[in-house]
């Protein structure tokens, strides 16, 4: 039972770009009632607790990398915002 992931599942910038392309808000849908949030959370936690160390280590590395990218982008965005608020380049 190998973990199958979608292409670019780890890339938050890709997901953001995709969501910006699809700007229209989706219509509200009734919940299906099959799985509640709490039950889903428990199922995910249980499945995650069974994952081997190699997979956990890989996911941790990817998450750390994405966090670093996010922080760098946030820092640049704040710099640009400050530059605009201070009236110039």
VEXLUMVO-705003 format. One record per residue: residue number from 1; x, y, z of N, C-alpha, C, CB in turn; residue in one letter. Coordinates in nm, 3 decimals. Glycine has a CB too. Example, Ala and Ser with C-alpha at 12.3 -4.5 7.8 and 13.67 -1.06 7.14 Angstrom:
// VEXLUMVO-705003
{1 {1.319 -0.569 0.780} {1.230 -0.450 0.780} {1.320 -0.330 0.780} {1.131 -0.447 0.905} "A"},
{2 {1.285 -0.225 0.708} {1.367 -0.106 0.714} {1.290 0.003 0.787} {1.408 -0.060 0.572} "S"},
***
This chain:
// VEXLUMVO-705003
{1 {0.084 -0.119 0.000} {0.000 0.000 0.000} {0.088 0.124 0.000} {-0.095 0.000 0.122} "X"},
{2 {0.127 0.166 -0.119} {0.209 0.285 -0.134} {0.121 0.408 -0.140} {0.297 0.276 -0.259} "X"},
{3 {0.174 0.515 -0.091} {0.104 0.643 -0.091} {0.112 0.703 -0.231} {0.164 0.740 0.015} "X"},
{4 {-0.003 0.734 -0.292} {-0.005 0.795 -0.425} {-0.046 0.940 -0.410} {-0.102 0.719 -0.521} "X"},
{5 {0.039 1.030 -0.459} {0.016 1.172 -0.446} {-0.006 1.236 -0.582} {0.133 1.239 -0.374} "X"},
{6 {-0.086 1.340 -0.585} {-0.110 1.413 -0.709} {0.017 1.489 -0.748} {-0.230 1.511 -0.693} "X"},
{7 {0.034 1.515 -0.878} {0.151 1.595 -0.920} {0.147 1.732 -0.853} {0.154 1.610 -1.074} "X"},
{8 {0.261 1.777 -0.810} {0.278 1.908 -0.746} {0.193 1.924 -0.620} {0.244 2.017 -0.844} "X"},
{9 {0.164 1.816 -0.548} {0.082 1.824 -0.426} {0.152 1.906 -0.318} {0.051 1.684 -0.373} "X"},
{10 {0.283 1.913 -0.324} {0.362 1.978 -0.220} {0.382 2.128 -0.247} {0.497 1.910 -0.209} "X"},
{11 {0.346 2.173 -0.365} {0.382 2.308 -0.409} {0.268 2.406 -0.383} {0.419 2.308 -0.557} "X"},
{12 {0.278 2.482 -0.274} {0.172 2.577 -0.239} {0.160 2.687 -0.342} {0.198 2.637 -0.101} "X"},
{13 {0.269 2.726 -0.405} {0.261 2.832 -0.506} {0.181 2.785 -0.626} {0.402 2.877 -0.549} "X"},
{14 {0.195 2.658 -0.661} {0.117 2.601 -0.772} {-0.031 2.602 -0.737} {0.164 2.457 -0.804} "X"},
{15 {-0.066 2.561 -0.615} {-0.206 2.559 -0.572} {-0.264 2.700 -0.570} {-0.219 2.494 -0.433} "X"},
{16 {-0.187 2.798 -0.525} {-0.235 2.936 -0.523} {-0.260 2.987 -0.664} {-0.133 3.027 -0.451} "X"},
{17 {-0.168 2.956 -0.754} {-0.185 2.999 -0.893} {-0.310 2.935 -0.953} {-0.061 2.962 -0.976} "X"},
{18 {-0.331 2.808 -0.925} {-0.449 2.740 -0.976} {-0.577 2.802 -0.920} {-0.444 2.591 -0.942} "X"},
{19 {-0.577 2.836 -0.792} {-0.697 2.893 -0.731} {-0.724 3.033 -0.787} {-0.683 2.898 -0.578} "X"},
{20 {-0.620 3.107 -0.822} {-0.638 3.240 -0.880} {-0.694 3.230 -1.021} {-0.506 3.317 -0.881} "X"},
{21 {-0.660 3.123 -1.093} {-0.714 3.103 -1.227} {-0.864 3.075 -1.219} {-0.642 2.988 -1.298} "X"},
{22 {-0.905 3.010 -1.114} {-1.045 2.975 -1.096} {-1.105 3.068 -0.991} {-1.061 2.824 -1.055} "X"},
{23 {-1.125 3.194 -1.028} {-1.166 3.297 -0.932} {-1.310 3.285 -0.888} {-1.144 3.432 -0.991} "X"},
{24 {-1.396 3.225 -0.969} {-1.537 3.221 -0.932} {-1.555 3.132 -0.808} {-1.623 3.169 -1.050} "X"},
{25 {-1.638 3.181 -0.718} {-1.663 3.104 -0.596} {-1.755 2.988 -0.629} {-1.724 3.193 -0.486} "X"},
{26 {-1.729 2.877 -0.569} {-1.817 2.763 -0.593} {-1.946 2.783 -0.515} {-1.748 2.631 -0.553} "X"},
{27 {-2.051 2.725 -0.567} {-2.180 2.735 -0.501} {-2.178 2.652 -0.374} {-2.294 2.690 -0.595} "X"},
{28 {-2.252 2.699 -0.275} {-2.261 2.624 -0.150} {-2.330 2.491 -0.177} {-2.337 2.704 -0.042} "X"},
{29 {-2.275 2.387 -0.123} {-2.335 2.255 -0.140} {-2.372 2.200 -0.004} {-2.238 2.158 -0.213} "X"},
{30 {-2.480 2.128 -0.001} {-2.519 2.063 0.124} {-2.415 1.957 0.156} {-2.663 2.000 0.113} "X"},
{31 {-2.391 1.938 0.285} {-2.297 1.833 0.323} {-2.360 1.699 0.295} {-2.256 1.846 0.473} "X"},
{32 {-2.276 1.603 0.262} {-2.328 1.471 0.229} {-2.367 1.392 0.352} {-2.224 1.394 0.149} "X"},
{33 {-2.314 1.435 0.468} {-2.351 1.368 0.592} {-2.284 1.235 0.615} {-2.496 1.349 0.596} "X"},
{34 {-2.196 1.194 0.525} {-2.132 1.063 0.541} {-2.019 1.068 0.643} {-2.079 1.015 0.408} "X"},
{35 {-1.936 1.169 0.634} {-1.822 1.180 0.725} {-1.820 1.322 0.782} {-1.688 1.148 0.651} "X"},
{36 {-1.831 1.332 0.913} {-1.821 1.462 0.978} {-1.676 1.504 0.992} {-1.890 1.459 1.115} "X"},
{37 {-1.656 1.629 1.023} {-1.520 1.682 1.034} {-1.442 1.609 1.143} {-1.522 1.832 1.063} "X"},
{38 {-1.503 1.588 1.258} {-1.434 1.522 1.368} {-1.395 1.379 1.330} {-1.522 1.521 1.494} "X"},
{39 {-1.487 1.307 1.268} {-1.459 1.170 1.227} {-1.348 1.168 1.122} {-1.586 1.103 1.173} "X"},
{40 {-1.354 1.260 1.027} {-1.251 1.269 0.925} {-1.115 1.295 0.988} {-1.285 1.379 0.822} "X"},
{41 {-1.111 1.387 1.084} {-0.986 1.419 1.154} {-0.931 1.296 1.223} {-1.008 1.531 1.256} "X"},
{42 {-1.017 1.222 1.288} {-0.973 1.099 1.357} {-0.921 0.996 1.260} {-1.087 1.039 1.439} "X"},
{43 {-0.988 0.981 1.146} {-0.944 0.884 1.045} {-0.806 0.922 0.991} {-1.046 0.875 0.929} "X"},
{44 {-0.789 1.049 0.963} {-0.660 1.095 0.911} {-0.550 1.074 1.015} {-0.667 1.244 0.871} "X"},
{45 {-0.579 1.108 1.141} {-0.480 1.091 1.248} {-0.443 0.943 1.263} {-0.535 1.146 1.381} "X"},
{46 {-0.542 0.857 1.256} {-0.516 0.713 1.269} {-0.429 0.663 1.152} {-0.649 0.634 1.275} "X"},
{47 {-0.463 0.707 1.031} {-0.386 0.665 0.914} {-0.243 0.720 0.922} {-0.454 0.713 0.784} "X"},
{48 {-0.229 0.844 0.966} {-0.098 0.907 0.976} {-0.012 0.837 1.080} {-0.112 1.057 1.010} "X"},
{49 {-0.074 0.787 1.187} {0.002 0.719 1.293} {0.061 0.587 1.244} {-0.087 0.693 1.414} "X"},
{50 {0.008 0.534 1.135} {0.057 0.406 1.080} {0.161 0.424 0.970} {-0.059 0.324 1.026} "X"},
{51 {0.188 0.548 0.932} {0.281 0.575 0.822} {0.424 0.544 0.867} {0.270 0.722 0.774} "X"},
{52 {0.503 0.487 0.777} {0.641 0.452 0.811} {0.728 0.578 0.826} {0.701 0.360 0.703} "X"},
{53 {0.840 0.561 0.894} {0.929 0.673 0.925} {0.984 0.741 0.800} {1.045 0.623 1.011} "X"},
{54 {1.011 0.663 0.696} {1.066 0.719 0.573} {0.967 0.818 0.510} {1.102 0.606 0.473} "X"},
{55 {0.839 0.782 0.506} {0.736 0.869 0.449} {0.720 0.994 0.535} {0.602 0.794 0.437} "X"},
{56 {0.717 0.976 0.667} {0.704 1.091 0.756} {0.823 1.186 0.739} {0.694 1.045 0.904} "X"},
{57 {0.942 1.130 0.728} {1.062 1.211 0.711} {1.056 1.290 0.581} {1.188 1.122 0.714} "X"},
{58 {1.013 1.224 0.474} {1.002 1.290 0.344} {0.901 1.406 0.353} {0.959 1.189 0.235} "X"},
{59 {0.785 1.380 0.410} {0.682 1.484 0.421} {0.731 1.600 0.508} {0.552 1.425 0.480} "X"},
{60 {0.807 1.570 0.612} {0.862 1.675 0.699} {0.958 1.763 0.620} {0.933 1.613 0.822} "X"},
{61 {1.044 1.700 0.538} {1.140 1.776 0.457} {1.067 1.867 0.358} {1.235 1.681 0.382} "X"},
{62 {0.965 1.813 0.294} {0.888 1.892 0.197} {0.820 2.008 0.268} {0.784 1.804 0.124} "X"},
{63 {0.759 1.981 0.383} {0.690 2.086 0.459} {0.788 2.194 0.503} {0.619 2.026 0.582} "X"},
{64 {0.906 2.155 0.550} {1.008 2.252 0.592} {1.051 2.340 0.474} {1.130 2.180 0.652} "X"},
{65 {1.068 2.277 0.358} {1.109 2.351 0.238} {1.000 2.452 0.200} {1.136 2.254 0.120} "X"},
{66 {0.876 2.408 0.199} {0.766 2.496 0.162} {0.748 2.609 0.264} {0.637 2.416 0.150} "X"},
{67 {0.771 2.580 0.392} {0.762 2.683 0.494} {0.869 2.790 0.472} {0.776 2.622 0.635} "X"},
{68 {0.989 2.747 0.436} {1.097 2.842 0.408} {1.061 2.931 0.290} {1.229 2.766 0.380} "X"},
{69 {1.008 2.872 0.184} {0.966 2.948 0.066} {0.856 3.046 0.104} {0.917 2.854 -0.047} "X"},
{70 {0.759 3.001 0.181} {0.648 3.086 0.224} {0.699 3.206 0.303} {0.549 3.005 0.308} "X"},
{71 {0.789 3.181 0.397} {0.842 3.291 0.480} {0.919 3.391 0.396} {0.932 3.235 0.590} "X"},
{72 {0.994 3.342 0.297} {1.067 3.433 0.209} {0.971 3.518 0.127} {1.161 3.355 0.117} "X"},
{73 {0.866 3.454 0.073} {0.768 3.527 -0.005} {0.694 3.629 0.081} {0.668 3.430 -0.069} "X"},
{74 {0.662 3.592 0.204} {0.594 3.682 0.296} {0.681 3.803 0.328} {0.556 3.608 0.424} "X"},
{75 {0.810 3.778 0.350} {0.904 3.887 0.378} {0.910 3.984 0.260} {1.044 3.832 0.409} "X"},
{76 {0.917 3.930 0.138} {0.921 4.014 0.018} {0.791 4.093 0.002} {0.949 3.929 -0.107} "X"},
{77 {0.680 4.030 0.029} {0.551 4.096 0.017} {0.540 4.211 0.117} {0.435 3.996 0.038} "X"},
{78 {0.586 4.188 0.238} {0.583 4.293 0.340} {0.673 4.409 0.302} {0.624 4.237 0.477} "X"},
{79 {0.789 4.378 0.243} {0.880 4.482 0.196} {0.814 4.568 0.090} {1.009 4.421 0.141} "X"},
{80 {0.748 4.501 -0.007} {0.678 4.574 -0.113} {0.566 4.659 -0.055} {0.622 4.477 -0.217} "X"},
{81 {0.493 4.602 0.040} {0.382 4.675 0.102} {0.433 4.799 0.176} {0.305 4.583 0.199} "X"},
{82 {0.542 4.782 0.251} {0.602 4.895 0.321} {0.651 5.001 0.224} {0.716 4.848 0.410} "X"},
{83 {0.708 4.956 0.114} {0.758 5.048 0.012} {0.642 5.129 -0.047} {0.833 4.970 -0.099} "X"},
{84 {0.530 5.062 -0.074} {0.413 5.132 -0.129} {0.352 5.227 -0.026} {0.308 5.031 -0.177} "X"},
{85 {0.348 5.184 0.099} {0.291 5.268 0.206} {0.376 5.390 0.235} {0.274 5.187 0.333} "X"},
{86 {0.506 5.379 0.212} {0.596 5.490 0.237} {0.611 5.580 0.115} {0.732 5.439 0.278} "X"},
{87 {0.529 5.553 0.013} {0.520 5.643 -0.101} {0.632 5.639 -0.200} {0.509 5.775 -0.053} "X"},
{88 {0.685 5.522 -0.226} {0.788 5.523 -0.328} {0.855 5.391 -0.344} {0.890 5.625 -0.299} "X"},
{89 {0.965 5.395 -0.414} {1.040 5.276 -0.448} {1.124 5.233 -0.338} {1.121 5.295 -0.566} "X"},
***
